[in-house]
Amino acid sequence: MKRFLLILILLFSFVFPANADDDIIQGKIYPSELGVVQKVNYVDLNEDSEVAQVKQTAEIKIIKGLNKGEIVVLDNVLTGNPYYDIKLKSGTKVILHVEDNGDGIEYSVEDIHRSGVLLWLSVIFCGLLIYVGRKKGFYSLISIIVTCILIYNFLCPLVLMGVEPVLGTIIISVLSTALTMYLVGGFNKKSTSAVLGCTLSLIFAGLLSFVSVKAASLNGFSSENSMFLYSAHPELDFVSIIISTMMLATLGAVMDVAMSIASTINEIFTIDSTKTVKELFISGMNVGRDIIGTMANTLILVYLGGSLPLLLLASNIDLQKFINLNQVVTEISSALIGSCAIVICVPITAIVTANLVRKVSVKPETVLEPDFSNIDEN
């Protein structure tokens, strides 16, 4: 049953392709190509200017793409701004942007090829996950892959097609949660309890996000990525997108808490089936209180770590101005909403699991009638 569900989702996930290379080519923008720098020459620009600029003339051989084997010569200007500069040297692999400008195909250096690092990091992660987690680690890896497919091949195309982002996020989150819980925990009351607890907590996070975004008048533009997306798709509802972002950022931590609480209560009931719903709930809450402290702290630190440059910038800005910046309020709100979802997940999952494992599992006791057939009548 598990394998059938997984195969069904994987096959269905390719209904919405994330990229359409044919459409890109017809629009005169070709797929990017991979090249390797053969030789680099330097030319000084604006020698009299206070801002030094250097132009690199790079000879690049295309090693992967439609024009494989072709050698192109490109100019790469270094302005001194490390955010925009791409420093080339012999042997560097680069991503080439290819475009038809009307007079022919034109190349430009898009960025340095870095996906190789991601590949070996992914291999290390998958190896450790399977080695330590064994069978459940393998199932966890499958759930991660399918979750990424759901987000990239379902949620993103649906949002671009005009579907309400929050609604799409809820649907994808429920599918991802169910898949993860049932793959890792099996098809049982424990996993069902975790799915219900996680789903209800996620809905709570969505409502809290909606209220917070409206109350704080957040416009959804918290980074440069939002501006780039607006340039390409100004018709999108960016307020709903930021609410969806907060919900997705919360999902992983909430799933962890929900499964921990459900698994604990189920294990307690398995050992002692005489415990009442109230006793099971109290046991789950006791464990949940220990989880809350570390999980909430973890989520806050994730956001703080990702916003460290922004925090360093606070030393040069008036605190009142800084704390009211759109980006700052968005990041802090996301961290606090995620933490609230973790906290509320504990009692929700505890009460759901306690009722489900107790009331569904316990059967009426059978009263045995005394047997007098073997008693001597004398």
Buried (B, 14 or more C-beta within 10 A) or exposed (E): EEEEBBEEBEEEBEEBEEEEEEEBBEEEEBEBBBBBBEBBEEEEEEEEEEEEBBBBBBBBBBBBBEBEEBEBEBEBEBEEEEEEBBEBEEEBBBBBBBEEEEEEBEBEBBEEBEEEEEEEEEEEEBEEBBEEBEEBBBBBBBBBBBBEBBBBBBBBBBBBEEBEBBBBBBBBBBBBBBBBBBBBBEEEBBBBBBBBBBBBBBBBBBEBBBEBBEEBEBEBBBEEEBEEBBEEEEEBBBBBBBBBBBBBBBBBBBBBBBBBBBBBBBEBBEEEEEBEBEBBBEBBBEBBEEBBEEBBEBBBEBBBEEBEEBEEEBEEEEEEEBEEBBBBBBBBBBBBBBBBBBBBBBBBBBBBBBBBBBEEEEEEEEEEEEEEEEEEEE
